[in-house]
């Protein structure tokens, strides 16, 4: 239940005082002793005793609300829209109203000091000139007005709110009927409080046409005609809905949350490495290639930063986009010493590696929602926390660091925001920063500039907060075997392991360890799962189907595949394919293949003819199963030559049996 906080009021513990605790309303009954008072439940009549000091503290804290003082006088009005809002009358008054309220209090106090009650009108008239001369000296109120002020004050039991003008508490009222308001609300609900709804002016025109049609219908039915509300009245009716609810209906929940967001507390780190935030961003800078000098585009940057100190733990720059491999390499960089990187630049300070964190905070990007990231968190023994959708202020440290990083980028090569009719500068043409120089400058900023900048809010440097906080913490924890992260984030594929190893993307992978795994299987050829890094085809990981362990298998052509990305490999093969097309290699291959096929076909035809002639020879010899044991008689017979069996005329081919061929010029045919 929400606590009701009443406005500031002056009350006395006497009869007529009504308080509220929760949904119960209690009226003052009697004073038991000097320290204890008794109240009675208005509905049930049950009695309840309170310690005087405890009751006063609870009323002051707002845990108990004062509803009524004495004989009906009310306290300073509470806010009806928000019971949690403390409504202090002096703060909500306009300057003129506050001056008038203060003037009334001075007159009431002056007459009460002189012992004048609200019923003594004769003394009020007698003392009024003297009091007016001391207070202001001109235009004093009338005696009847002073009489009315004193009566209201005493009737409320000394409540100063009774001296407020009625105009202060006056609430605006509609002069139109409830039926007219219902029609206006219905039109607003259908055409204004919808996604991309019309303006109030357009809705009011629609409302007037609808009311006119309804008025004609009522005239025919001899019923009273509905009056038409003005545009200002329509605005007041629309203002009954809060601004947040209005934008939620017209702009959407996400846009309304971003527009009406306010800091209401949050989760803050109390020590280093308690919360580490990770996020990606595309740099507002076009870079060029170091070798060819051509524009490469806008790289993507991944940052891991400690939420408590603001110290950047890792920064990774590449063009691959928001991938699982990027996250794995960024986490590896944050958990490994980075002396090789800093020595190559060089930097003035050391890039600290404080160790493993407790919670890693990410947004709801597609890569962050993958099960592989959850497996990485399980491997590291840390928690994974997701921010609400489209609410980046739940990880403000990394968002702020990305903004500061964007501010140090040069103007040349940055895409410009277009305001009005201006000549847009193409950032691709103005790009002049090489990719290697960009990486060097960003590393220099991460190590030497950002950690040693003093923030005005904390009046401390990130490097000091990290080092001093680590002194009071246990020894930092590190992780061994970070290659397992590459296996977790690798892309999976089912392949067949054969005697020659594994072939992936026309690359061969084999090793003695893979041969040992193959000998453990039932057959030398088996199917299993592999994982590969699309950013490095120099090695793959093959899973042993028996124990489900992963084995690293290198590529046979390490000079080509080491450090080669899948995209590079695909582009190289496509370029080689286009080169072969330019040399007409496919057509040459098809032509040679067709010639070979013709040669094979002619050989087959000649072989078939020879087989047919041999059958004739066997028939001439009379070869049967009965003549297998008989020996040929060479005494009485003459040896028969092959030419006598098949004559030369039978080998001749008629002219009409030879097919005709047309000569084709390749150059003419290609045109």
N, C-alpha and C positions, 0 to 999 in steps of 0.2 A: 504494500500500500504506500502511496506517495504521501510524504509529510506535508501538512498544510502549514504554511507560515503566515500568520496574521500580520497585519501592518502594526506599526508602532502605535501603542495606545496607552492612555493613562487610566488605570482601573484601581479599585479598592476592594478589599476582601469584605464585602458587605452584601446584604440581601439585594437581589437584582442582578448579580454577576452570573453570567452563563458562560461556561467553557465547553470545549469540544475535544475529546480524546478519541481519535479514530472516527467511528461513526456514532459514538455515544455523546450525548449532550447532558451536562451536569450543571445544576444550579446550586449556588451557595446556600447552605442551610444554617450553620452556626459555627462559632469558634469554640472548640473543645477546651483548649488551654492556650498559653502564650505561643506555643510552637506548632500546634496542630489545629487544622480546620477541617470541617466536614461538608461534603457536597452530596446532593441527592440526584439520582438519575431521573430525568424528566419523564421518561417513558415507563420504566419499571418501578420507580420509587425506591430503588436500592440505595443505601448509604455507602459512602466511600470517604475515607479519611486520608488527608495528605499532610506531610510535613510542610510548614510554611515556606521554609527556605527551598525545599525541593520543588514545590509548586512554582515559586517565582522563577527559578532557574529554567524549568521546562517551558514556561511561558516565554521567557526571554529568548530561548533557543529555537522557539517555533514548534516544539514537540506538542504543545498544548495551545490551542487557539482560543482567543477571547472573542466570543460572539456578541455579547450584550453586557452593558454596564448599567447597573442600577435600574431605573424604571423605564427602560426601553431605549436609552441612548445607545447608539451603535458606535463601534470603534471606527477608526479611519478605514475606509473601504478597502477590501481586498481585491486583487485582480481576479476577475471571474474567468478569464481565459486561461490563466496559468496560476494555479494555487501555490506553486513553489516560488512565485515572484514576490519579493518584499516590496510593498507599495508604501513608500514614505511620502507623505503628503507634501512636505516642503520641497522635495526634489521634483515632483511631477507638476508643480504649479508654474505657470508663466510668471515672468517678473512682475507684471502688474497685479496679478492675483496674489502673489506672495507678499507684495507691499500692502495690499488691502487686508490680508489676513493678519499681518504683523500689526497694522494700525488698530484692528479690532481687539487684538490681545492687549495692547497698551491701554486702551480705554477701559476694558473689563478689569484689568489689574488695578488701574487707578481708582475706580469706583469701589472695588472690593477692599482696597487698603483704607478707604474712608468709611468702611462699614455700611455701604449701601447695598441693599438687596434688590432683587429684580421687581419687587412689588411696591417699592417706595418711589413712585414717579415724581412726587413733589420735591424730594431731596435731589433727585437726578437733575431736575430743571435748575435747582438752585446752585449745584456744584458744577454744572456743565461749563459755564464760561471760564471758571478757574482751571479746570482740567484741560480744556481746549487751549488755553493760553500757554500752559506749560508744555503741552505735547506738540502742537503745530502752529497755533496762533491764528489760523484763518480757516474758514469753511469747516466748522465742526459739524458732526452729525447731529441730528435732532434728538431730543430727549426720548421720544418714542423709539427711535432706532437703538439708543443705548439700552432702553428698557428691554427690547427684544433680544439684544445680544446677551444681556445678563440672564434673562430667563432661559435661553437655549443653553448657556453654559452651565447654569446650576441644575437644570433638568437632566443634562447628560452626565452629571456627577463630576464635573470638572474636566470633561473631555474637550481638548482644544479643537478637535475636528468639528465640533458643533458650531464654531465661529466661521467655518468656511462658507463662502457664497454658494448658493444652490446652483449657480451656473457652472461651478467646478465639477459637480457630480452629475450634471445634466447629461443624459444620454440622447443621442440623436434618434429620432423616430421617423418612420416612413409615413408620408401623408397619403400614400396609395393603399388600396385594399390588399388583403392577403391573397385574393384571387389574382389580382394583377401581378403581384410578386411571384406567384406560382407559375404564371405564364412566362414571365421573364426568366425565372430559374430554369424552366424547361428548355427555352431557346438557348440559354447559355450552356446548358449541359450537352446539348446536341451539336452546337456549332462553335462554341468557344473553348470549353474544357475538353478538347480532343487533341490528338496529335496533329500538329501543324494547323491548328484551328484559325478561324477568321479573326479579324480585329474587332474591338468592341464597337467601332463605328459601323462596320458591315453587319455585325450581329444585331445592332440596334435597328438598322434599316429592315433587316429580316423580321425583327420582332414587331415593328410597326405594321408591316404588311400582314403579318399573322393576326394581330389584334384587330385590324380593320376588317379582315375576312370574318373573324369571330363576331365583330360588332354587327355586321350585316346579318349574320345568322341569328343573332339575338333579337334584332329588330323584327325579323319575320316571326319569331316566336314570342314577341312582345315581352321580352325580358330586359332587365337593366343592362346598359352597355358598359363594357369594361373600359376604364380610362387608360390612356396611353402614358407610360412612364417616360420621363425625359432621359437624355443621354447621361446626365450626371447621376440620376437615380439608378440607371443601369450600371454605372461604374460602382456605386455604393453596394448594389446587390452582388456584383462580381467580387467586391472587396471582402464580402463575408467569408470567402474561401481564403485561406492563408496563402502567402506567396509561394511557399514551398509546394503545397498541394497543387496550386495553379501551374507552376512550371513542371511539376511531375506529370500532369495530364497533357500539357502542351508540348513539352520538350523531351520527355522521357525521364525515367528514373535516374539514369547515369548522369545526364546533363544537370538535372535538378540537384543531385547530391554534390556534384562538383561546384555548382553555383552557390549553394547554400551551406556548404561545409563550414564547420567551426570546430576549433580545438576543444574537445571535451575530455581530455586526458588520453592516455595511451600506455603502451608498454615501452619502458625505457630500460636500457642496460645499466647495471650498477657496478660492473667490473669489466675489464678487458676480456674479449673473446666470448662473452656471454651471448652476444647476438652479432652475427656477421651477415651483411646484406650483399646480395649479388644481383646484377642487372646488366642488360645490354643496351647499347645505343648506337645509332648510325651517326658518324661524325659529319658535321656540316663543313666538309672540306673535300675537294677533289684532289687526289694525289696523282703523280706521274711515275712511270716506271724508271728505275735507276739505269737500266741498260738501253732501252729503246727510246725513252723520253716521250712516250705516248701516255695520255690520261688513262688511268685505271679505274676511276670511279671513287665512290665514298666508302671507306672501310668501316667495319663494325668493331666496336670496342666493348670488352667485358671487364667489369670492375668488381672486385671483392673488397669490402671495406669493413673495418671494425666499427660497430655502432656506438660504442662507449667513447672511444678516443678519436674516431674519425681518421685513423691511420689506414692507408690503402695497403692491402695485403697482396693483391695481384692485379695486373693490367695486361690484357691480351688483345692484340690487334690483328685482324685478318679480313679477308673478303668473303669468307664462307657463309656468313649469316649466322642466325641463332640456331646452332646445331648442338647435338649431344657431345660431339668431339670437342667443340669449343668449351663447353662447360667442364669436361674432364681435364683438358689441358689447363684451364684457369685454376681449377682446384689443385692440380699437381703443382702449378707454379706457386700457389699460396702456401703450400706445405713443404716446399723444398728451398734450400738456400739458393740465393740468386746472385752469388758473387761473380759468376761468369758473365752475367749480363751487365752488372755494374762496372766490372773491370774493363769491359770493352768500350765503355762510353768515353771517359770514366766519370764517376760521380764522386762528390766530396764526402758523402756519408754512406753508411751501410744500409742496404734494404733489409730491414728486420724481418725475421720469420719467427713470430712468437709461438706458433704451434697450432694444435687442433682446437676448434671452437666447439661450443655447446649447441647452438642453434644457428641454422642458415635460413635467412629470410629471402623469399623470392616472390615474384608476382605470378600471374596466371597465364603466362605465355605458353605456347604449344610445347616447346622443348621442356619447360619446367614441369609440365603435367605428365611427362612420360614416366613409365614405371622404372626406366633405367636410372633416373635421378633418385628415386626412392631406394633403389638397390645401392646406389653410391652412399646415401645417408646411412643405410644399415651397415655397409662396410666400414664407414668411418666412425660409427657409433654416435652420431649426432642427430638432432631432431630437425625435421623439415617443416617450416612454417610458411603458409601461403597468405598473402595479403588479400583483402577483399577486392573484388573485381573493379577495375578502373578507379582505384583509390591509392595513388602512388604515395600519398603522404604517410602511409603506414611504414614506409622505408625511406625516411627523409634524408638520411645521411648519404646514401649512394646517389640519390637524385640531386642533392646539393653538390656533390663532388663532380658529377657529370656536367652540371651547369658551369662550375668554375673551370673545368677542363675546356669547355667550348669557348670560354672567354679568352683563352690564351692563343687560340688559333689565329693565323694571319688572315687578313682581309682577302688577299688574292686566292681565288679558288673556292670561296665560300658562296653558297647559293643565297641570293638576296630575297627578302620578303618584298612583295610588290604592294606598294601603297599608291593608289591613284594611277594616272597616266604617266608613266616614266619609261625611259628606255632601259629595258632589262639587259643586264650584263651577263653573258654566257659564262658560268664558272668553269666550264671545260676549257675555254680559251684562255682564261686568266690563271689557270692552275700552274703553279711553279714549284710546289713542295714535293720532293721525292719521298717515296715510301720509307726508305731507310732513315732519312732525316726526321720524318714524322715520328717513327718509333723511338729514335734517340731522344728527341725533345720531350716526348711524353714520359719516357723513363726518367729523364732528368727532372721533370716537374714532379713526378710521383716521389722520388727519393730525396731531392734537395730543396724543393720549394714548398709543396703542400704540407708536409709534416712539420715544417718550421714556421708556419704562419700562425700568428696569434689571433684567435677569434675573440671578438668583443664580448660575446655573451658569456663565455666560460673564462676569459682572460687566461688562457692556457694554450699550449701548443699540442698537437696530436701526438708527437713523439714523446713529450714529457708525460702526458696522461697514460700512454701505453707502458712506458718503462716504470713509472712510479706505481701503477696499478699491478704490474707483474711482480713487484717486490713482495706484495702482501698475499700473493696467490701461490698455490702449490707449483711444483716444477711443471713446465709446459710438457704437453703430450705430443708426440709425433707419430707418424704412420710409416710402416715399412711395407714394401711390396705395392707401390703405387701403380705398377703395371696392371694390376687387377682392374683398375678403373678403366683402362683401355679396353679390356675384355668386356666389361659391363656396358660401356657406351658403344661398342662396335656393332656394326650392322650384321644381322644373322642371315644365313642362307644354308639350305640343305644341298649337299653335293655328294658325289660318289667318289670315294677314294679307290683308285686303281693301282696297278703295278707301277705306273710311272708317276704316282703321286696325285696331287690335286691340280686341276687346271681351272683358273678363275680369270675371266676377262682376257683369255688367250695368253695368260701368264702361267708358268709352271712353278709349283711349290712342292718341294720334297726335302727330306732330311732323314738321317739315320733313326731319329726318334719316331718319325712317322712310320718307318718300316717296322720298328719294334711294336708299335701299336697295331699295325696290320697283322702281324703274326699272332697277336692275342685274340683275333676275331675268328669266327667260324669259317669264313671264306676270305680269300685275299682281296676280294672286291666287296666293299661295304658302303652303306650310306650313313652319313653323320652330319652334324651341324658344325658350321664354321662361322667365325666372326672376323670381319676385316674392318680396318679403319679407312674410310674413303679419302682421308687426307694423307695416307701413307700406305701404298700398296707393296712396300718392301717386305711385308710379313703378314701372315694370317695366324689365327688361332683355331686349331682343330680339336674338337671334343672327342675324348675316348668314350665310345658307347658303353664300355663296361663300368668304369668308375666315375664317368662324367667329369673328368678333369680336363683342363685345357692345355694343349701343347702348342708352343710357338714354332711355326714352320716358316723359314725364310724363302724368298723368291730366288730362283736360280740365277736370274739376271739382276744382281744387286746394283750394278752400275747404272742400269736403266730405272729400276723400280724403287730404289731406296729414296724416300722423301717424295715420291711421285703421287700426286692426288688422282683420284678417279676421274675428275673433270679434265685434268691435263692428259691423262691416258686416252680418254675418249676423243679429245681434240686432236691428239697426235695421230690416232688411227684414222680419223676423218680426213685429216690433211693428207695422209699417205694414200687413202682411197681416192681423193680428188686428183692427186698427182698421177696415179695409175690411170685414171680416166682420161687425163690430159694426154697421156702417151698412147691412148687407145689400147691399153693392155687387155681389158675385158673382151674387146672385139677380136684382138689377135689370138687370145686364148680360145675363144669360141670357134674361130676359123680353123685353128690347128686341131681342135677337138673334132670338128666336123670332117676334116680330111682323114684323121685317124679312124673315125667311124666308117667312112667310105672304104678305106683299105681293109678293115676287118670284115665288112659286109662282102666285098669281092672275094676275099680269101674263103669265107664260108661258102659262097656260091661255088667256087672251084672245088672245094673239098667235097661238097655234096655231089657234084658231077663225077668226080673220081670214084666215090663210093658206089654210085650207080653203075659205072663201067665195070667195077670189080665184081659186082653181082652177076653181070652178064658173063664174065669170065668163069665164075663158079658154075653157072648153069651149063656152059659149054663143056666143062670138065665132067659134068655129071656127078658132082660131089653130093653123096647122100650118106645116111648112117650105115648103109650096107656096104659101102665101098671104102670104109675107113681102114679095114684090115688088109685090103688088097694093095699089092705093090704094082706100080706102073710097069708095063712090059715095053722095054726099050729095044728089044731085038727085032720084033716084027714091025714095030712102028718107027716113025721118024719124029724127031723132036719138033715140037710146034713152037714157033717163035711168037712173041707178043704181037708183032706186026701182023701176023696172020689172024689173030683174034680181033684186034682193033686196027682198022686201016687208017691211013692218013686222011682220007676223005672225011672220015667221021669227026676228026678234030677241027675241020674247017667250020667257020661261023659265017652265016649268011650276012650280007650287008645290011639288010633291014633289021637285024637283031642288035646292031650296035647303036646305042642311044646317041643323040646329038647333044652337044654342050654349047652354051652361049658364053662368049668371053666378056667379062665384066671388068671395067676399069675402076680400081678402088677409089681414085680421086673423084671420078665422076659420080660414083655411087654414094660417097660421103656427102656430096653436095645435095 
